[in-house]
Amino acid sequence: MLLLALDTATPAVTVALHDGTGILAESRQVDARRHGELLLPAVDRVLGEAGRKLDEVSEIVVGVGPGPYTGLRVGLVTAATFGAVLDVPVHGLCTLDGLAYASGLTEPFVVATDARRKEVYWARYADARTRLTEPAVDRPADIAEQVAGVPAVGAGALLYDTVFTGVRREGPEHQSAAALAALAAEKLAAGEELLPPRPLYLRRPDAQVPANYKVVTPK
């Protein structure tokens, strides 16, 4: 196995290469406005550091979100393109699951990322590998009773630490493709089915057709 993992669902543009035994190389740059600019150079850099070529990749895993539309689609389109060109499987994994796996926590906790618009994407976990709830998007104040005092990791928990009062500041803040790759390799080795590489948006995009849009045709 030579698994290429990438994720652009958070401000981190992150890529990693896993050979089925361990991580060969990883890149992570945090810049919410440059996903498209940074992703392909990161892939080249990771392959170069590992001394491998793109045509050696046998499987691809991509973070499917939840995440903002613009950043998330960069990773998904890139993964789909690589998969088509290389004729290799493309798998999806929930971005929150990668953060949870990176935490290494063995007790119940929550993961929360910044969803903008004063909201968070979040989910509950029994441990670093076991998600208990479907990912959701909410205003922190609306879930305060559910998350108060519960161990929490992620940029959303750090941003709203008056609500996520159990936030672990030493925990992962943004996604790590190394954690995503390690989790995917573990699941694939165990014969577990991964997600299809389709985006998990959870809400409608900002750009919409105006409600009172009037179509004008020439006479």
Residue frames as qw, qx, qy, qz and C-alpha x, y, z in Angstrom:
[[0.000, 0.886, 0.463, 0.000, 0.00, 0.00, 0.00],
 [0.325, -0.036, -0.031, 0.945, 1.05, 3.56, -0.72],
 [0.048, -0.777, -0.627, 0.001, -1.77, 5.77, 0.49],
 [0.196, 0.237, 0.020, 0.951, -1.93, 9.48, -0.26],
 [0.187, -0.700, -0.651, 0.226, -4.07, 11.42, 2.22],
 [0.160, 0.202, 0.055, 0.965, -5.18, 15.04, 1.90],
 [0.150, -0.715, -0.659, 0.178, -7.64, 17.36, 3.59],
 [0.162, 0.224, 0.069, 0.958, -8.68, 20.97, 2.96],
 [0.333, -0.660, -0.621, -0.262, -11.85, 21.11, 5.08],
 [0.456, -0.788, -0.213, 0.353, -10.22, 23.24, 7.80],
 [0.119, 0.961, -0.209, -0.138, -7.79, 26.18, 7.49],
 [0.468, -0.511, 0.675, 0.254, -5.00, 23.59, 7.33],
 [0.749, 0.519, -0.320, -0.258, -3.87, 22.42, 3.89],
 [0.490, -0.513, 0.698, -0.098, -2.50, 19.03, 4.83],
 [0.813, 0.383, -0.387, -0.207, -1.05, 16.07, 2.90],
 [0.492, -0.527, 0.687, -0.090, 0.56, 12.82, 4.05],
 [0.676, 0.343, -0.610, -0.232, 1.91, 9.59, 2.60],
 [0.671, -0.362, 0.560, -0.325, 1.42, 6.23, 4.38],
 [0.364, 0.393, -0.799, -0.272, 2.92, 2.90, 3.31],
 [0.807, -0.214, -0.473, -0.282, 0.61, 0.67, 5.35],
 [0.708, -0.189, -0.502, 0.460, 3.07, 0.56, 8.23],
 [0.335, -0.637, -0.262, 0.643, 3.62, 4.20, 9.05],
 [0.259, 0.945, 0.109, -0.169, 3.80, 7.79, 7.83],
 [0.761, 0.183, 0.162, 0.601, 6.56, 8.43, 5.29],
 [0.237, 0.073, 0.027, 0.968, 6.11, 12.21, 5.03],
 [0.039, -0.770, -0.624, 0.132, 3.62, 14.93, 5.96],
 [0.190, 0.208, 0.080, 0.956, 2.98, 18.58, 5.11],
 [0.142, -0.760, -0.627, 0.092, 0.65, 21.00, 6.87],
 [0.191, 0.113, 0.013, 0.975, 0.23, 24.72, 6.24],
 [0.001, -0.661, -0.669, 0.340, -2.49, 26.76, 7.94],
 [0.024, 0.232, -0.199, -0.952, -3.94, 29.36, 5.58],
 [0.427, 0.462, 0.702, -0.334, -7.70, 29.46, 5.09],
 [0.426, 0.768, 0.038, -0.476, -7.48, 31.54, 1.88],
 [0.237, 0.666, -0.624, -0.333, -4.88, 29.59, -0.12],
 [0.797, -0.047, 0.586, -0.138, -6.09, 25.99, -0.30],
 [0.807, 0.570, 0.154, -0.007, -5.95, 25.85, -4.09],
 [0.296, 0.859, -0.399, 0.122, -2.53, 27.49, -4.23],
 [0.277, -0.633, 0.688, -0.221, -0.90, 25.33, -1.56],
 [0.896, -0.073, 0.357, -0.255, -2.30, 21.84, -2.09],
 [0.891, 0.440, -0.085, 0.077, -0.46, 20.60, -5.21],
 [0.280, 0.708, -0.541, 0.359, 2.96, 21.91, -4.07],
 [0.556, -0.465, 0.561, -0.398, 2.33, 20.11, -0.77],
 [0.968, 0.133, 0.175, -0.122, 1.69, 16.85, -2.63],
 [0.675, 0.624, -0.310, 0.242, 4.94, 17.30, -4.60],
 [0.078, -0.701, 0.561, -0.432, 6.84, 18.08, -1.39],
 [0.774, -0.296, 0.457, -0.322, 5.53, 15.02, 0.46],
 [0.951, 0.308, 0.033, 0.019, 6.31, 12.70, -2.44],
 [0.466, 0.716, -0.400, 0.330, 9.81, 14.20, -2.74],
 [0.326, -0.628, 0.571, -0.416, 10.54, 13.85, 0.99],
 [0.862, -0.125, 0.437, -0.226, 9.43, 10.21, 0.88],
 [0.114, -0.440, 0.780, 0.430, 11.40, 9.51, -2.29],
 [0.453, 0.333, 0.827, -0.004, 8.31, 8.20, -4.05],
 [0.047, 0.003, -0.488, -0.872, 6.53, 9.04, -7.31],
 [0.544, 0.104, 0.183, -0.812, 2.88, 9.85, -7.81],
 [0.731, 0.174, -0.488, -0.444, 2.32, 6.80, -10.02],
 [0.318, 0.120, -0.897, 0.283, 3.33, 4.57, -7.09],
 [0.394, -0.062, 0.446, -0.801, 0.25, 5.67, -5.10],
 [0.141, -0.145, -0.960, -0.196, -2.21, 2.78, -4.77],
 [0.210, -0.694, -0.688, -0.015, -5.02, 4.46, -2.80],
 [0.069, 0.362, -0.069, 0.927, -6.18, 7.95, -1.94],
 [0.278, -0.628, -0.689, 0.234, -8.09, 9.15, 1.11],
 [0.081, 0.402, 0.075, 0.909, -9.60, 12.61, 1.39],
 [0.005, 0.310, 0.633, -0.709, -11.29, 14.46, 4.22],
 [0.001, 0.507, 0.698, 0.506, -14.93, 14.99, 3.23],
 [0.213, -0.493, 0.040, -0.842, -15.70, 17.61, 5.88],
 [0.161, 0.897, 0.408, 0.052, -17.79, 19.02, 7.29],
 [0.438, -0.321, 0.103, 0.834, -16.19, 22.23, 6.14],
 [0.258, 0.692, 0.037, -0.673, -16.76, 25.47, 4.23],
 [0.799, 0.529, 0.273, -0.085, -17.66, 24.91, 0.58],
 [0.412, 0.859, -0.302, -0.029, -14.74, 26.70, -1.07],
 [0.150, -0.644, 0.746, -0.078, -11.91, 25.05, 0.84],
 [0.720, -0.059, 0.663, -0.198, -13.50, 21.61, 1.02],
 [0.810, 0.545, 0.158, -0.149, -14.03, 21.26, -2.72],
 [0.232, 0.797, -0.552, -0.073, -10.33, 21.89, -3.45],
 [0.314, -0.388, 0.861, -0.100, -9.30, 18.68, -1.72],
 [0.714, 0.251, 0.603, -0.250, -12.19, 16.64, -3.08],
 [0.659, 0.724, -0.059, -0.195, -11.66, 17.69, -6.69],
 [0.116, 0.718, -0.686, -0.026, -7.91, 17.10, -6.41],
 [0.487, -0.202, 0.834, -0.163, -8.43, 13.63, -4.92],
 [0.757, 0.446, 0.412, -0.241, -10.96, 12.72, -7.62],
 [0.496, 0.796, -0.305, -0.165, -8.60, 13.94, -10.35],
 [0.096, -0.567, 0.818, -0.036, -5.67, 11.92, -8.98],
 [0.636, 0.023, 0.735, -0.236, -7.89, 8.87, -8.65],
 [0.740, 0.605, 0.181, -0.233, -9.04, 9.13, -12.26],
 [0.364, 0.793, -0.482, -0.085, -5.56, 9.72, -13.66],
 [0.099, -0.481, 0.860, -0.140, -3.93, 6.96, -11.61],
 [0.734, -0.083, -0.537, -0.407, -6.94, 4.61, -11.80],
 [0.308, 0.027, -0.817, 0.486, -6.83, 3.97, -8.04],
 [0.338, -0.669, -0.661, -0.036, -9.58, 3.93, -5.37],
 [0.020, 0.409, -0.200, 0.890, -10.50, 7.22, -3.68],
 [0.436, -0.485, -0.738, 0.176, -11.91, 6.93, -0.15],
 [0.160, -0.698, 0.004, -0.698, -13.55, 9.53, 2.08],
 [0.493, -0.309, -0.665, 0.467, -13.21, 10.04, 5.82],
 [0.232, -0.916, -0.300, -0.134, -14.98, 12.53, 8.06],
 [0.322, 0.643, -0.310, 0.622, -12.59, 15.37, 8.85],
 [0.528, -0.648, 0.258, -0.485, -13.74, 15.39, 12.48],
 [0.987, -0.162, -0.008, 0.017, -12.72, 11.72, 12.72],
 [0.692, 0.431, -0.255, 0.520, -9.15, 12.65, 11.76],
 [0.092, -0.662, 0.322, -0.670, -9.00, 15.24, 14.52],
 [0.820, -0.442, 0.128, -0.339, -10.46, 12.77, 16.99],
 [0.963, 0.081, -0.136, 0.219, -7.90, 10.12, 16.04],
 [0.449, 0.559, -0.307, 0.626, -5.07, 12.63, 16.43],
 [0.424, -0.704, 0.201, -0.533, -6.24, 13.45, 19.96],
 [0.441, 0.208, -0.838, 0.244, -5.47, 9.94, 21.22],
 [0.432, -0.299, 0.414, -0.744, -8.16, 10.35, 23.90],
 [0.267, -0.058, -0.962, -0.021, -9.55, 7.21, 25.51],
 [0.082, 0.417, 0.687, -0.590, -12.47, 8.89, 27.29],
 [0.267, 0.750, 0.588, 0.146, -15.68, 10.44, 25.89],
 [0.224, -0.456, 0.067, 0.859, -15.07, 13.84, 24.28],
 [0.494, 0.785, 0.349, -0.132, -16.18, 16.19, 21.52],
 [0.480, -0.026, 0.361, 0.799, -14.46, 17.58, 18.44],
 [0.218, 0.875, 0.363, -0.234, -15.40, 21.05, 17.19],
 [0.485, 0.079, 0.309, 0.814, -14.08, 23.02, 14.21],
 [0.093, 0.486, 0.122, -0.860, -14.82, 26.61, 13.23],
 [0.396, 0.502, 0.733, 0.233, -17.77, 26.69, 10.80],
 [0.092, 0.124, 0.151, 0.976, -17.68, 30.51, 10.56],
 [0.386, -0.484, -0.398, -0.677, -20.94, 32.51, 10.89],
 [0.335, -0.431, 0.534, -0.646, -20.45, 32.11, 14.67],
 [0.941, -0.069, 0.011, -0.331, -21.12, 28.37, 14.36],
 [0.225, -0.521, 0.822, 0.051, -19.15, 25.15, 14.85],
 [0.800, 0.132, -0.519, -0.270, -19.06, 21.76, 13.18],
 [0.269, -0.471, 0.731, -0.415, -18.97, 19.15, 15.92],
 [0.819, -0.072, -0.508, -0.258, -19.55, 15.53, 16.97],
 [0.639, -0.577, 0.420, -0.286, -19.32, 13.36, 20.07],
 [0.616, 0.381, -0.689, 0.022, -16.83, 10.49, 20.45],
 [0.887, -0.449, -0.078, -0.074, -16.51, 7.56, 22.85],
 [0.674, -0.472, 0.316, 0.471, -12.76, 7.46, 22.22],
 [0.060, -0.597, 0.419, 0.681, -10.29, 8.55, 19.54],
 [0.017, -0.089, 0.856, 0.509, -11.62, 6.00, 17.03],
 [0.017, -0.455, -0.889, -0.036, -15.34, 5.76, 17.84],
 [0.170, -0.131, -0.074, -0.974, -17.78, 8.48, 16.81],
 [0.121, 0.329, 0.848, -0.398, -21.13, 8.43, 18.65],
 [0.329, 0.722, 0.399, -0.460, -23.10, 11.09, 16.74],
 [0.576, 0.586, 0.368, 0.435, -23.43, 12.35, 13.20],
 [0.337, -0.045, -0.015, 0.940, -21.54, 15.59, 12.48],
 [0.005, 0.838, 0.545, -0.022, -23.67, 18.68, 13.08],
 [0.281, 0.318, -0.008, 0.906, -23.44, 22.44, 12.68],
 [0.357, -0.777, -0.518, 0.021, -24.72, 24.63, 15.52],
 [0.016, -0.804, 0.205, -0.559, -24.25, 27.90, 17.33],
 [0.376, 0.179, -0.760, 0.499, -22.14, 27.22, 20.43],
 [0.320, -0.168, 0.422, -0.831, -24.75, 28.74, 22.73],
 [0.788, -0.015, -0.193, -0.584, -27.34, 26.23, 21.49],
 [0.869, 0.030, -0.491, 0.048, -25.24, 23.23, 22.54],
 [0.020, -0.654, 0.518, -0.551, -23.72, 24.70, 25.70],
 [0.740, -0.370, 0.369, -0.424, -25.48, 22.27, 28.05],
 [0.983, 0.174, -0.036, -0.038, -24.35, 19.28, 25.97],
 [0.737, 0.446, -0.275, 0.427, -20.65, 20.19, 25.84],
 [0.229, -0.827, 0.298, -0.419, -19.96, 22.07, 29.08],
 [0.569, -0.576, 0.561, -0.172, -17.18, 20.36, 31.00],
 [0.952, 0.184, 0.242, 0.046, -16.78, 17.61, 28.40],
 [0.489, -0.412, 0.472, 0.607, -13.20, 17.18, 27.09],
 [0.576, 0.774, 0.242, -0.107, -13.01, 18.90, 23.70],
 [0.501, -0.305, 0.429, 0.687, -10.45, 19.41, 20.92],
 [0.414, 0.548, 0.549, 0.476, -10.34, 21.45, 17.72],
 [0.197, 0.170, 0.045, 0.965, -10.25, 25.08, 16.65],
 [0.377, -0.567, -0.416, -0.603, -13.98, 25.51, 17.32],
 [0.692, -0.565, -0.419, 0.164, -13.59, 24.45, 20.93],
 [0.528, -0.161, -0.138, 0.822, -10.63, 26.78, 21.38],
 [0.027, 0.358, 0.249, 0.899, -12.50, 29.68, 19.78],
 [0.544, -0.527, -0.192, -0.624, -15.55, 29.25, 22.03],
 [0.455, 0.093, -0.784, 0.413, -13.86, 28.14, 25.23],
 [0.310, -0.134, 0.431, -0.837, -16.52, 29.78, 27.40],
 [0.838, 0.040, -0.082, -0.539, -18.92, 27.14, 26.02],
 [0.895, 0.147, -0.407, 0.108, -16.45, 24.25, 25.54],
 [0.374, -0.830, 0.317, -0.265, -15.17, 24.59, 29.08],
 [0.861, -0.316, 0.383, 0.106, -13.36, 21.23, 28.96],
 [0.649, 0.737, -0.190, 0.011, -11.24, 22.20, 25.96],
 [0.839, -0.304, 0.209, 0.400, -7.84, 20.48, 25.76],
 [0.178, 0.932, -0.190, -0.252, -5.46, 23.20, 24.61],
 [0.288, -0.524, 0.749, 0.284, -2.71, 20.68, 24.00],
 [0.677, 0.297, 0.673, -0.010, -4.96, 18.71, 21.65],
 [0.378, 0.184, 0.561, 0.713, -5.02, 19.03, 17.85],
 [0.180, 0.526, 0.184, -0.811, -6.39, 22.37, 16.61],
 [0.569, 0.520, -0.268, -0.578, -6.55, 21.72, 12.86],
 [0.973, 0.176, 0.075, -0.132, -6.64, 18.61, 10.71],
 [0.237, -0.608, 0.720, 0.238, -3.56, 16.44, 10.21],
 [0.775, 0.362, -0.373, -0.360, -3.39, 14.29, 7.06],
 [0.226, 0.360, -0.881, 0.207, -1.01, 12.02, 8.95],
 [0.384, 0.024, 0.734, -0.560, -3.79, 11.16, 11.41],
 [0.726, 0.373, 0.029, -0.577, -6.27, 10.81, 8.56],
 [0.577, 0.457, -0.655, -0.170, -3.91, 8.47, 6.68],
 [0.025, 0.245, -0.908, 0.339, -3.17, 6.36, 9.77],
 [0.552, 0.153, 0.546, -0.612, -6.87, 6.00, 10.55],
 [0.736, 0.441, -0.196, -0.474, -7.68, 5.10, 6.93],
 [0.408, 0.426, -0.807, -0.010, -4.86, 2.53, 6.77],
 [0.207, -0.110, 0.851, -0.470, -6.08, 0.96, 10.01],
 [0.661, 0.287, 0.339, -0.605, -9.67, 0.77, 8.77],
 [0.674, 0.491, -0.419, -0.359, -8.69, -0.62, 5.37],
 [0.211, 0.363, -0.897, 0.140, -6.47, -3.28, 6.96],
 [0.319, 0.057, 0.795, -0.513, -9.42, -4.31, 9.15],
 [0.070, 0.306, 0.862, 0.398, -11.68, -4.58, 6.11],
 [0.090, 0.637, 0.511, -0.570, -13.85, -1.65, 7.19],
 [0.364, 0.639, 0.500, 0.457, -15.75, 0.30, 4.55],
 [0.227, -0.288, -0.104, 0.924, -14.85, 3.98, 4.22],
 [0.330, 0.699, 0.354, -0.525, -17.06, 6.81, 3.03],
 [0.599, 0.577, 0.371, 0.413, -17.50, 7.75, -0.62],
 [0.405, -0.158, -0.003, 0.900, -15.48, 10.87, -1.53],
 [0.024, -0.698, -0.487, -0.525, -18.46, 13.22, -1.47],
 [0.098, 0.354, -0.305, 0.879, -18.62, 16.53, 0.42],
 [0.359, -0.586, -0.694, 0.215, -20.30, 16.81, 3.80],
 [0.115, 0.471, 0.050, 0.873, -21.45, 20.44, 3.78],
 [0.214, -0.420, -0.750, 0.463, -24.28, 20.37, 6.38],
 [0.133, 0.727, 0.338, -0.582, -25.61, 23.72, 5.21],
 [0.578, 0.737, 0.320, 0.145, -26.40, 25.60, 2.03],
 [0.577, 0.098, 0.080, 0.807, -23.66, 27.61, 0.26],
 [0.082, -0.531, -0.202, 0.819, -23.52, 31.40, 0.64],
 [0.144, 0.215, -0.462, -0.848, -24.17, 32.02, -3.06],
 [0.310, 0.415, 0.843, -0.143, -27.87, 31.59, -3.86],
 [0.069, 0.433, 0.544, 0.715, -30.31, 32.78, -6.52],
 [0.162, -0.043, 0.293, -0.941, -32.20, 35.85, -5.19],
 [0.263, 0.344, 0.840, -0.328, -35.71, 35.01, -3.98],
 [0.406, 0.730, 0.317, -0.450, -37.37, 37.59, -6.23],
 [0.264, -0.302, 0.635, 0.661, -35.23, 36.84, -9.28],
 [0.599, 0.610, 0.271, -0.442, -37.13, 37.80, -12.44],
 [0.553, 0.025, 0.654, 0.516, -36.39, 36.17, -15.79],
 [0.326, 0.728, 0.012, -0.602, -36.54, 38.63, -18.66],
 [0.588, 0.133, 0.679, 0.419, -36.79, 37.29, -22.22],
 [0.046, 0.265, -0.300, -0.915, -36.81, 39.38, -25.40],
 [0.619, 0.463, 0.398, -0.494, -40.10, 39.77, -27.25]]
